[in-house]
Amino acid sequence: MNSVTTDIANSSNSCSIGSSKRKRGSISFADQTEEDVVATTNTPAQNDIVLLNNLGVDCFEHGILTDATKCFQNAMEIFSSRPGGSITTNLTSMSSLVSCISLDSSSQSSPDKVLVTTSAHDQDVIMEDAESAASDSEASGTEEHQLSTAPILQGSPSPPRSEYDEGMTCYNRPLRIDNSKSDDYHSTAPTLLFNVGQLHSLEGDDTTAERYFLQALDILQQRFESNHRDEGMELDASARLDNDVSIDAIPILHNLARIYYRAQNYKLAMDMYFRALDIAQQDDQASSSLANTLNCIGVLFFHMGGNTEKNATKALDMFNASLVVRKKLIEQAEDPNHNSYKLLKQELATTMNNKGRIHYMLGDHNAALVTYIDALKLRREILPSLHLDLAASAYNLGQTYHQLGNLTEAMELYQEFHSIITRIFVGKNHRDLAIILKCMAQVHHDESQYEEAARLYYKSLETTKAALGDFHPEVASLLNKIGNMHYENSDFSSAIRIYEEGLVVERAVLQHDHPNIVVTLTNIAQSQKHKGNYYAALERYVEAHALQKAILGDKDPKVAVTLSNVAQVSCRLGRFTRAFDAYQEVLQIR
């Protein structure tokens, strides 16, 4: 059976409020009008700061982003205009900003505490792996199209699309200010800076968002240093933020990590997440902060590339630890009917789905099947029928059934995914629509139902080109599958035409020595040989052989296979000396 595309990485959107899906609208705040909001800025007072900030949070959550921006900025202006309220920072480098948040793993935990420990050596190795991950992933290629939520190829560094956030956006909600703390510079200023940073992050301005988040973190650092100087303590690199500051630091560290993650700076992203983990583990109780941080580290390992199996194993450890915490939080929940209980279950399903991806990537499809079944069952319980996460779980389970050869179950789940996304993305040539059409075509292809497979493949090709353009790796991958279908149906003329079209795309979008080009050249040669076009076949075999040698060296078994084909076609053409020489090379390799 042909291999199928990889899984959709997805997660609960329960935490995600800063996505492109937000609807704009109006919002009513008792007797307060939008004009009244602006008017309050004329009276610099403690209540105005709280009112404006918290009103900005409400505007943000209702998608009224322009008014949210005004509220946060006006609150900052009022705060800065008060005596001692000027927001000042001393930004130097990342290391100085967070030097007092320790990576120390020697904390003593209670028997019930979930603690993930890493030695100093392990942390150094992790950072080295993260630093090299982007370059390793960029150097790797795509042997066939694979869909996840990103768009992400297995091991690819690409960050996820907004539709599926994998649990990485659990701290993108602006923070409210408690009226009792509104006069505390070190509580109010970081909150205002954090909220403005959220707006810039939503707009895709990560450079400005980073600046605001760093300023917020720097003020927390000042507070930490001030508190401990008052206590007569000496600061060193192993000192930690106190609990009060740590509560505010975790969301900031998560947002900085996401910025570096999107920029493929995995070293800094991993550093931020491990600092957040160190803070979260100071609490003896299970917490959402701990579960979320473990999940995010797992997602980062999944996408880091490099040594895929090693990173996948690390990701699996993180997801398992996160699941332990999430299940404990659900057990401790007091009211199963409360929204917070539903949120906990959504987050549990997210991490379960992420874990399923690891099993799938490692080829453990039976373990993936069990995990995906549980995740889908949970999402069916708590999500509406037209929810993207529900669709993604159906797709992932369908993929796993497909790999296990259960084509009927796979098709039913693919059709469910297709039904949901066509109703969500009405009239759009969405990439995921192209992907699912391809998957459905492949099921028909695997069942030798070539007419229906061809109809869906060509519909997928049309949608893919409309969504991504004529020259894209996914277009090349799809053309290869269509060519394979024609080849298996003995329609060699159509196979050659499609393969040649795919070769043009591959040479335009892939590196000149990419293995996929070798595959396509070989497919063309095979098709030409079946048609009796031996000169054309020999030409493509020779091209494939030269490229293989450049990629794999002279002694690789795959090179021997291509040389054997060169010898066979040369014999057909009466070029016996060349055929003999080729066979001699084959014998030397074998």
N, C-alpha and C positions, 0 to 999 in steps of 0.2 A: 504493500500500500504506500502511496505517496505520503510523505510527511506533511503535516498540516501546520498552519501558522501558529505562532505562539500566543500566549494568553493576554487578555486585556488586564492590565494592572489597574486597579481601581480602588476606590475607597469610599467611605461614607462622606457625603457632602454635608453632613450635619454640622460640622464646624465651619464650613466654607461659606462666608458671606461676601467675600470679595471677588466674585467671579463675574464673567461677562454675561452670565445668565440673569443677573439681578434686574428686576423691573424698576423703572423709575415711576414715581408717583407723588402724591401729596400726602402730607401727614398733619394731623391735628394734635396740638398739645394744650388741652383744656381751653382756656380763654386766650392763650398766647398765639399771636400771629407771627408770620415770618418777619414783618416789619418790627414787631415788638422785640424779636430776638436781636436785631441789629441795634435797636434803641437802647437795650440794656447795657451795651458796651460803653455808653456815655457815663455810667455810674460805676467807677472802679470799686468793687467791693468783693468781699470774700464769696458771697452767694452768687455773684455774677460769674465767677470762674467756674464754680460747680455747675451752675445752670447751663452755661454755654458749652462746657465740655460734654455734659451728659445729654444735652440736646443734640450736640454733634454726633454722639453715639447713636441716638435714635434716628437721625437723618441718614447716617451711614447705613444702618440696618434696613432702612426703607428705600435705599438706592438714591436718595437725594444728595448726591455727592458734592454738588456745588455749595449747598447750604452747610453740609458737614464741614467742608473746608473753611468756610467763613467762621463757623462757630469755634473750631479749634484754634484758628489763627487769632481771632479776637480774644479768646481766652488767654492765649499766650501773651498777647499785647498787654492785657490788663495785669496779668501776673508780673510781667517784666517791668511794668510802670510803678509797681509798689516798692517801697524801700526794701532793699536787699533781695528784690525779686528778679533781677536781671539774670537771664539764663546764660551762664558762662561755662565754657569747657576748656580743657587743655588737651586737645587731641594730638597725640604724637604717633603712636603705632598701636596695632591690635594687641600686641603683647602687653603693653603698658596699661591698656584699658581693662584687660581681664586677668591681669597677673595674679590677682588675689583670689580668683576662683580656681581652686586646686583640682588637679587630676589625681590627687592622692586616693589610692584604692585601699587604704588600710583601715577604713572605718569599721567599727564593731557594730554588728547588726543584731537585732533581736531575733529569736527563733522564727518568727513569722515574717520577717522582713525579706523582701526580694532584693537581692544585691548582686549586681553584675560587676565583677572585679576584673581588672586587667593590670598586669604588671607593667612597670615602666618600660621594660623591653618590648612587651606586646604593644603598648601604646606607640612606641617609636616605629615599630613595624607597620602598624595600622596607618600612621601618618605618611610613611614612605609609600605604602601601597596607594593611599589616596592621592598623593602628589603625582604618581605616575599613571594613574588610572585613565585620565582623559586622553593622554597621548597614546596609550595602549588601545583604547577603544576606537579612536579615530583611525588608527592604523588597520584595525580589523574591518572586515567587510560583511556583506550580507549574501549568504548563499541562496536564500529565498526570502520572500517578503514575510515579515513577522509583525503582528500587531500586538501592542500593549497599549497602555493608556497614554503614551507619551506624545506623539508616536515614538515608541521605544523598541529598538531591536534588542534581543537578549544580550545583555552586557553593554548596551549602548549608553553613552552619557547623557542623552537627551532628557531634559526635564519633562514632567508630565503636562499634558494639556489641562486646561482649567476644568474640563468636564469630569475628569477623574484625577483626584489629587492624592490618592494612596494614603491619606491620613497625614499629609505633610502640611496642611493648612489649619491645624488645630488651634493656632494662636494668631489668626488673622482678624480677630474681633477687637475693635477698639475698647479701651478700658474706661469704666466710670470712675469718678472721684468721690470718695466718701467725704461728706461735708465736714466730718470731724477732723479730716487730715488736710483740708484745703489750704490751711495756713502753713503747712510743712513744705518748705521748698524742695526737700529731697524726696517727697512723695508726689507732689503735684507736678513739678517740672518734668520728671521722667515720663509721667503719664501723658502729658500734653505732647511731648516730643514723640513718644511711641505712637500716639494716635495720628499725628500728622504723617509720620513715616508709613503708617498703614495705607493712607490715601495715595501716597506716591508709589508704594509697592503695587497697589491695585491698578494704577495707571501705567505700570510697566517701567516707571522711572526708578530703577533699582539704585542708581548712583545717589540720587537725592535721598531715597528712603534709607540707604545705608548710613548716610551722614546723620540723619535724625536718630536712628537707632543707636549709633555709636555715641552721640551726645547724651542720650538717655542712660546708656550704660556707664558713661564717664561720670555722670552725676551720682549714680548709685555707688560708684567707686569712691567718689569724694566723701559720701556719707559714711561708707564703711571705714575709710581712713580716719575721719573725724571721730567716729564713735570709739574706735580702738585707741586713738591717741588720748582721748579723754580717760580711758581706762588704764593708760600707762603701758599699753602693750606695744611690743615691737613688731612691725610688719615684716613678713618674709614671703617667699614665693609659695609656701605651703599654706598660708593663711586662707581662711574661707570667708565668704560673705556671711553675715549673721542671718538668721532665719527671716527677719522682716524684709531685708534687702533681697534675699534669695527669691522670695515670692515674685518680686517684680522682674528679677533678672532672667528667669526661665523663658517667658514669652519673648523678651528681647533677643536672647541667644538663639531661640528657634527661628526668629525672623531673619537674623543675620545669617544663620546657617542656610536658610532657603535661598537667600540672595547669592551666597557663594556657590550653592548647589546649582542654581540656574546658570551661573557663570562658569560652571565646570571647574571651580576651584575646590576640589574635594578635600584638600588638606585643611583649609580653613573651615569648610563646612563640617568636617568630622570633628575638628577641634571644638567648634561651638557646641555641637551636640554632646560631646563627651563632657564638656564643662557643665552643660545643663543637666546631664545625667548625674554628675557628681553632686550637684546641689539637690536634685530630686531624691537621691538616696540618703540624704541626711535625715529625712523623716522616717521614723520607725513604722509608719503606717503605709499601706498601699495607697497610691494616689494616681489620679489621672495624669499628672505631670510626669510621673515615672513611666506609666504605660505608654503615653504619647511619645516620650523621648526614646524609649526602647524601640518602638515601632519605626520612628523616623530614622534611627541609626540603621535598622534593618533594611529599610528602603534604600538608603544611601549605599550600603554594601551591595545591594542587588544591582544598582545601576553603575557601580564604579568600574566595571570591566576588569581588565587585567587578568589575574588568575581567577577565572570564573568560578571554578569549583570551590576554591578557598574562600572567596568572598560570599558565595552562596551559603556555605556552611556557617560562616559568621552571621549572615543575615538570618538564617534559620534559628540560631541560638537567641538572637535578639527578639525575633517574633515569638518564640516559645516563652521567653521571659515576660514579654508584654502580655501574652495571653493569660499567664498565671495571675498577673496583677488585675487585668480586666475582669476575669472570672471572679476574683475575690471581691472586687468593687460591686459586681452585680449581686453577689451573695449578701453583701452588707447593705444593699439598698433597702430602704424602709418601705417605699411605696412603689409597687410595680406599675401603677397607673400613672405615675408622674412622668413628665417629659424627660427628666434627667435619667430615668431608668431606660427609656427608649433610646436616648443618646448613648448610654453605656453599651446597649446591645448593638447599635449601629457601629460603634467603634470596635466592638468585639468582632463583628462580621468583617470589618475592614482588615483587621490584622489576620484573621483566618484566611481571607482571600489572598493577602500578601504571602502568607505561609504556603498556600497552595501553589502559587507561582514558583516558589523555590523548588518544591517537590517536582513540579512539571519540568522546570529547567534542568534538574538533575536526572531526568528520565525516570523518576519514580512515580509513574502514572497512577498506580494503585493508591499510593498515599495521597497524591493530588486529588484523586477522585473522592476519597473520604472527606478531605478537608473542604473541597468545593461543594459537595453535597450539603455539608453542615452550614457553610456560609450562605448558600442559596436558600436553604430552609429558613434560616434566621432572617434573611432579607425579605423573603415572602411574608413573614409574620409582621414586620414593622414598617415596610416601605410601600408606597402606593404602586399600583401596577405599571405606571409610566415613569418609573425612576431609572436614571441611567445606571446606578449601582446595581440594581436588580438585573438590568439588561447585561451588564458586564459579567456578573456571576453566572448568568445563563450561558453566556458565550464561553466563559472559561471552562465550565463543566462540559459544554458541548465539544470543545476542543479535546478535552481529556477522553471523552467517549470516542471521539474520532480516532485518536491515537491508539486506543485499545481495540479498534475495529468494530465498535458498536455504532454502526452508521445510522440506524433508525433513531436511537436516542440523540445522537449528535445533530441530526437534521431537525428534530423537534425543537431542540434548544436554540439552534441557529435561527430557526423561523421565529421563535419568541424574541430573540434579540433584534431581528430584522423588523418585526412588527412594532417594537417599542421605538427604535431610532427613527423609523420612517414617520412616526407620529410626533416625535419630538422635533426632528429636523425636517419639517414639512417643506417640500419643494427645493431642498438644498442638495447640492452634489457634495455630500459630506464624505470625508475619507472613510469613516467607519461603515458607511453604506457600501462603498466599494469593497471593503474588506470582507463583509459578511456575504456579499454576492459571490465573491471568490471562494469562500469556504463552502457555500451551498453548492456551487459548481463542482467543487472538488469531490464532494460526496457523490454526486452523480457520475463524475469521472471515475471514481473508485469502483462504482457499480457498473461501469462500462455503458452507462446511459449517455452516449456521446452527444446526441442531439440536444438534450436538455442542458448538459454540461456546457456545450458551446454557446447556447443562448445566454446562460448566466455569466460565463466567462467574458463574452463580448460586451455584455451590459456592464459588468464590473470594469472592464477596460475603458469604456466610455466615461463612466463616473470617475474613475481614477484620474484620467487625463483632465477632466473638467475641474477636479478638486486640486490637483497637484501639478498640472502642466504635462506636456508631452515628454519631457525629459526628466525623469525621476526614477530612482532605484525601484520603486514599487511598480512602475510601468514596465520596467525591464523584467522584473520577477514574474509579473502576470503574463507577459508575452512568452516567457519561457514555459509556463504551465500550459498555455494555449498550444504552443508548439509541441509539447509533449503529448497532449491529447490527440492532435492530428497525427503524430508519429505512431502512437499506439493504435490508431484507427487505420493505419497504413495509407493515410493521405499525405504522402511525402512531399508533394508539391506545395501544399498549404503549410506543412511543417517548415519547409525551407524558407518560405516567404516570411512567416512569423519569426522564425529564429533570426533571420537576417535583420529584420526590423528591430528585434531585441538587441542584437549586437551593436547596432548604431547607437541605441540609447545607452547601453552599458559603456561603450567607449567614450560617451559624452559625460557620464556622471560618475564613473568609477575610475580608480587608478589604472594606469595602463597595464599593470601586471596583476590585476585582480583575478583570483581563481575562477570567478563566475564567467569571465571572458573565455577561459580555457574550456569550461563546460559547454558554452554556447558554440564555440568553434568545433568542438567534437560532435555536438548534436547535428550541426549543419553537415559535417563530413559524413556522419553515419547516414543521414537522410539522402545525401547525394549518392552514396555507395549503393543504397537500396534501389535507387532509380537507375543505377548503371552509369552514372556520370562520374567516372573514376578520376578524370583529370581534376574536376572541381573538388572531389572528395580529397584527393592527394594534397591539393593546395591548402585546404583547411586543416588537414592533419599535420602538415608541416608547420603551419602557424601555431597550432596548439602545442606541438612538441617543443618548439623554440621557447614559447612562453612558459611551459612547464619546467623546462631546464633552468630558466632564469629564476623561477619561484622556488623549486624544490631541489634543484641540483641534478647531477647526472645519474645518480644511483637510486632514485626513488622508484618504487614499484609502479606508480601511476605513469611514470615516464616510459617504463617498459611496455605497458599496455598500449600507449599511443604509438610507440615504435613498431609494435606488432601489427597495428592497423596500417601503418605506413608500408610495411613489408607486404601485407596482403594485397593492398591496392596496387603497389608497384608490380607485383606478379601479374595482376590482371592487365596491366598496361604493357607487359613484356619487358619491364625494366628489372631484369633478374639480378644484375650486379647490385643495384641499389637495394633490392629486396634482401639479398644475401647479407649485405653490410648491416642493414637494419636488424636482421635476425641475430647477427653476431653480437650487436650491442645489447639486445634483449637477453641473450645468454649470459653476458658479462654482469648484467644487473641482477639476474636471478641466481 
